[in-house]
Amino acid sequence: MSNNNTVFPISQLTDLQSSGAGYDILRYLGLPELLGTESNTLLYFLGRNLARKFEFNSMEDIVHLFEQLGWGYLEIVKEKKETIIFQLMSDAIVQRLKAPIDTEFRLEAGFLAEAYQRIDNSDCECTEEINSKLFLVQFTLHRV
């Protein structure tokens, strides 16, 4: 059994590539049923916990990790003193939003909040908004 405090090197993610269909089934059908009514909250904190497993030195590391995990291309679209707005886009997001399943991006929001908090050394929270017309997800990160 591995140590829970072990940090997983981002460079080793290329060894874990797999098809996204199995991931989507677990993510959007299995986990919500397993987690019940608290699913959104638990997925957010699961994302935060997962981000603690990686070492981040820059925003580029976060962007790279999102791509490696198959979550999509993450980019900053607007930055203010206390708020940063990101967009997440990919073909996979388009497919998920077109699918007849409920999709959410709480896991990614929690992951982004924790990862950014670790490189910025400030407390962060993150919310997400799905734009179904443009097939993208907008994350608003708040430094608190």
Residue frames as qw, qx, qy, qz and C-alpha x, y, z in Angstrom:
[[0.000, 0.890, 0.456, 0.000, 0.00, 0.00, 0.00],
 [0.435, 0.473, -0.022, 0.766, 1.36, 3.44, -0.90],
 [0.274, -0.359, -0.413, 0.791, 1.99, 6.28, 1.50],
 [0.144, 0.839, 0.525, 0.014, -0.80, 8.90, 1.34],
 [0.163, -0.888, 0.069, 0.425, 1.77, 11.68, 1.57],
 [0.581, -0.066, 0.550, 0.597, 3.66, 10.57, -1.52],
 [0.311, 0.711, -0.069, -0.627, 3.79, 13.17, -4.29],
 [0.772, 0.318, 0.519, 0.183, 3.26, 11.73, -7.76],
 [0.235, -0.397, 0.376, 0.804, 5.60, 13.18, -10.43],
 [0.551, 0.612, 0.098, -0.558, 3.68, 14.78, -13.30],
 [0.238, 0.553, -0.696, -0.391, 6.16, 13.24, -15.75],
 [0.170, -0.064, 0.983, -0.033, 4.89, 9.74, -14.92],
 [0.568, 0.385, 0.379, -0.621, 1.36, 10.47, -16.13],
 [0.499, 0.475, -0.520, -0.505, 2.24, 9.43, -19.67],
 [0.106, 0.167, -0.980, 0.030, 2.50, 5.87, -18.36],
 [0.251, 0.273, 0.789, -0.489, -1.17, 5.91, -17.28],
 [0.367, 0.225, -0.291, -0.854, -2.96, 6.85, -20.52],
 [0.241, 0.245, 0.938, -0.038, -6.23, 5.02, -21.18],
 [0.061, -0.461, -0.633, -0.619, -9.53, 5.40, -23.00],
 [0.143, -0.147, 0.281, -0.937, -11.88, 8.04, -21.61],
 [0.600, -0.284, -0.486, -0.569, -15.12, 6.06, -21.88],
 [0.651, -0.286, -0.663, 0.233, -14.46, 4.02, -18.75],
 [0.239, -0.059, -0.359, 0.900, -13.50, 7.15, -16.87],
 [0.317, -0.182, -0.162, -0.917, -16.71, 8.90, -17.93],
 [0.661, -0.331, -0.612, -0.281, -18.88, 5.96, -16.87],
 [0.559, -0.283, -0.583, 0.517, -17.28, 5.89, -13.42],
 [0.167, -0.016, -0.172, 0.971, -17.26, 9.67, -13.10],
 [0.336, -0.076, -0.125, -0.930, -20.74, 10.59, -14.25],
 [0.733, -0.223, -0.461, -0.447, -22.73, 7.45, -13.48],
 [0.730, -0.153, -0.614, 0.256, -20.94, 5.49, -10.75],
 [0.319, 0.041, -0.453, 0.832, -19.61, 8.16, -8.41],
 [0.333, -0.275, 0.020, -0.902, -22.78, 10.29, -8.12],
 [0.785, -0.292, -0.425, -0.344, -24.78, 7.19, -7.25],
 [0.707, -0.093, -0.549, 0.436, -22.17, 6.06, -4.74],
 [0.250, 0.065, -0.336, 0.906, -21.74, 9.51, -3.16],
 [0.081, -0.661, -0.733, 0.140, -25.44, 10.37, -3.10],
 [0.033, 0.941, 0.323, 0.099, -26.77, 13.83, -2.37],
 [0.378, -0.838, 0.198, 0.340, -23.38, 15.09, -1.23],
 [0.828, 0.280, 0.297, 0.385, -21.77, 14.14, -4.54],
 [0.355, 0.845, 0.020, 0.399, -20.90, 17.69, -5.67],
 [0.362, -0.867, 0.297, -0.170, -19.28, 18.63, -2.36],
 [0.836, -0.328, 0.411, 0.157, -17.37, 15.37, -2.09],
 [0.767, 0.463, 0.219, 0.387, -16.11, 15.60, -5.68],
 [0.116, 0.934, -0.136, 0.309, -14.85, 19.14, -5.03],
 [0.495, -0.738, 0.448, -0.100, -12.87, 18.00, -2.00],
 [0.908, 0.032, 0.355, 0.219, -11.68, 14.90, -3.83],
 [0.570, 0.733, 0.036, 0.371, -10.26, 17.24, -6.48],
 [0.167, -0.898, 0.316, -0.258, -8.51, 19.29, -3.81],
 [0.779, -0.444, 0.442, 0.015, -7.10, 16.15, -2.24],
 [0.868, 0.329, 0.244, 0.280, -5.85, 14.84, -5.59],
 [0.336, 0.875, -0.127, 0.325, -4.04, 18.12, -6.28],
 [0.465, -0.780, 0.403, -0.117, -2.09, 17.63, -3.06],
 [0.914, -0.077, 0.364, 0.159, -0.61, 14.48, -4.61],
 [0.690, 0.538, 0.154, 0.460, 1.27, 16.47, -7.27],
 [0.435, -0.491, -0.002, 0.755, 4.07, 19.00, -7.19],
 [0.357, 0.839, 0.333, 0.240, 3.28, 22.28, -8.92],
 [0.503, -0.296, 0.012, 0.812, 5.86, 24.95, -9.64],
 [0.051, 0.197, -0.237, -0.950, 3.94, 27.11, -12.09],
 [0.625, 0.381, 0.221, -0.644, 0.64, 27.69, -13.84],
 [0.511, 0.453, -0.625, -0.378, 2.11, 25.77, -16.79],
 [0.022, 0.134, -0.973, 0.189, 2.32, 22.68, -14.59],
 [0.445, 0.300, 0.609, -0.584, -1.40, 22.96, -13.83],
 [0.597, 0.525, -0.190, -0.576, -2.28, 23.44, -17.51],
 [0.330, 0.395, -0.842, -0.165, -0.10, 20.47, -18.44],
 [0.158, 0.002, 0.926, -0.343, -1.68, 18.26, -15.79],
 [0.578, 0.391, 0.327, -0.637, -5.22, 19.12, -16.93],
 [0.596, 0.508, -0.454, -0.426, -4.26, 18.04, -20.44],
 [0.198, 0.312, -0.927, 0.061, -2.53, 14.86, -19.24],
 [0.299, 0.122, 0.812, -0.486, -5.54, 13.88, -17.14],
 [0.064, 0.340, 0.812, 0.471, -7.78, 14.29, -20.19],
 [0.004, -0.660, -0.555, 0.506, -9.72, 17.15, -18.64],
 [0.394, 0.842, 0.320, 0.186, -9.04, 19.57, -21.48],
 [0.482, 0.329, -0.048, 0.810, -7.09, 22.68, -22.34],
 [0.340, -0.797, -0.394, 0.305, -7.13, 25.19, -19.47],
 [0.411, 0.357, 0.058, 0.836, -6.40, 28.84, -20.10],
 [0.146, -0.537, -0.396, 0.731, -6.65, 32.10, -18.19],
 [0.241, 0.631, 0.526, 0.516, -9.06, 34.50, -19.87],
 [0.129, -0.824, -0.039, -0.551, -9.24, 37.27, -17.27],
 [0.639, -0.201, -0.512, 0.538, -7.28, 38.14, -14.17],
 [0.213, -0.840, -0.013, -0.498, -8.06, 40.63, -11.45],
 [0.055, -0.592, 0.628, -0.502, -6.50, 41.12, -8.04],
 [0.488, -0.194, 0.708, -0.472, -8.74, 38.65, -6.20],
 [0.802, 0.315, 0.413, -0.295, -10.30, 36.70, -9.10],
 [0.022, -0.387, 0.752, 0.533, -9.02, 34.69, -12.04],
 [0.797, 0.337, 0.223, -0.450, -11.32, 33.36, -14.75],
 [0.226, -0.303, 0.862, 0.337, -10.28, 30.22, -16.60],
 [0.790, 0.293, -0.102, -0.529, -11.83, 28.41, -19.52],
 [0.447, -0.230, 0.860, 0.085, -11.59, 24.68, -20.05],
 [0.706, 0.476, -0.128, -0.509, -12.20, 23.33, -23.55],
 [0.204, -0.309, 0.899, 0.233, -11.71, 20.02, -25.34],
 [0.501, 0.020, -0.665, -0.554, -13.37, 17.61, -27.71],
 [0.318, -0.192, -0.897, 0.238, -14.10, 15.40, -24.70],
 [0.110, 0.305, 0.466, -0.823, -16.02, 18.23, -23.01],
 [0.448, 0.179, -0.340, -0.807, -18.07, 18.73, -26.18],
 [0.490, -0.049, -0.841, -0.225, -18.90, 15.01, -26.20],
 [0.189, -0.239, -0.802, 0.513, -19.79, 14.98, -22.50],
 [0.220, 0.297, 0.253, -0.894, -22.04, 18.01, -22.81],
 [0.519, 0.152, -0.477, -0.693, -23.82, 16.48, -25.81],
 [0.301, -0.033, -0.952, 0.042, -24.28, 13.12, -24.05],
 [0.558, -0.520, -0.357, -0.539, -27.57, 12.25, -22.33],
 [0.676, -0.344, -0.519, 0.394, -25.92, 12.21, -18.89],
 [0.258, -0.963, -0.050, -0.054, -25.61, 14.84, -16.20],
 [0.707, 0.261, -0.224, 0.618, -22.12, 16.27, -16.28],
 [0.354, -0.935, -0.013, 0.011, -20.45, 18.41, -13.69],
 [0.622, 0.528, -0.308, 0.489, -16.94, 19.72, -13.19],
 [0.553, -0.805, 0.090, -0.197, -16.68, 19.92, -9.40],
 [0.901, -0.214, 0.112, 0.361, -13.66, 17.59, -9.32],
 [0.577, 0.442, 0.100, 0.679, -11.78, 19.88, -11.71],
 [0.146, -0.859, -0.035, -0.489, -12.85, 22.98, -9.75],
 [0.740, -0.664, 0.105, 0.016, -11.51, 21.56, -6.50],
 [0.848, 0.022, 0.145, 0.510, -8.32, 20.43, -8.18],
 [0.365, 0.659, 0.092, 0.652, -7.77, 23.87, -9.72],
 [0.381, -0.871, 0.009, -0.311, -8.40, 25.65, -6.41],
 [0.811, -0.528, 0.175, 0.182, -5.86, 23.53, -4.54],
 [0.777, 0.211, 0.184, 0.564, -3.25, 23.48, -7.31],
 [0.214, 0.766, 0.058, 0.604, -3.37, 27.24, -7.76],
 [0.551, -0.817, 0.043, -0.164, -3.34, 27.77, -3.99],
 [0.874, -0.299, 0.147, 0.354, -0.11, 25.77, -3.82],
 [0.615, 0.309, 0.156, 0.708, 1.72, 27.92, -6.41],
 [0.000, 0.740, 0.128, 0.661, 0.27, 31.24, -5.25],
 [0.360, -0.082, -0.662, 0.652, 0.48, 30.64, -1.48],
 [0.333, -0.083, 0.171, -0.924, -2.99, 32.10, -0.95],
 [0.385, 0.249, 0.830, -0.317, -6.26, 30.51, 0.10],
 [0.270, 0.150, -0.520, -0.797, -8.42, 29.83, -2.96],
 [0.537, 0.318, 0.712, -0.321, -11.91, 28.61, -3.75],
 [0.051, 0.166, -0.656, -0.734, -13.23, 27.85, -7.20],
 [0.600, 0.407, 0.500, -0.474, -16.66, 27.74, -8.81],
 [0.218, -0.047, 0.765, 0.604, -17.57, 26.50, -12.25],
 [0.535, 0.513, 0.233, -0.630, -20.15, 27.39, -14.86],
 [0.504, 0.128, 0.771, 0.368, -20.94, 25.23, -17.86],
 [0.346, 0.527, -0.151, -0.762, -21.56, 27.04, -21.14],
 [0.667, 0.202, 0.717, 0.001, -23.53, 24.46, -23.13],
 [0.555, 0.805, 0.123, -0.167, -23.78, 26.67, -26.21],
 [0.259, 0.832, -0.491, -0.023, -20.00, 27.14, -26.54],
 [0.965, -0.033, -0.250, 0.068, -19.20, 23.71, -25.08],
 [0.428, 0.416, -0.503, 0.625, -16.79, 24.97, -22.46],
 [0.598, -0.641, -0.443, 0.187, -16.47, 25.27, -18.73],
 [0.134, 0.733, -0.200, 0.636, -15.62, 28.54, -17.04],
 [0.669, -0.398, -0.484, 0.401, -13.91, 28.39, -13.66],
 [0.054, -0.851, 0.093, -0.514, -13.81, 31.43, -11.39],
 [0.705, -0.133, -0.484, 0.501, -11.03, 31.18, -8.86],
 [0.264, -0.893, -0.046, -0.361, -11.35, 33.46, -5.83],
 [0.480, 0.205, -0.568, 0.636, -8.38, 34.30, -3.64],
 [0.522, -0.742, -0.320, -0.271, -9.80, 34.53, -0.13]]
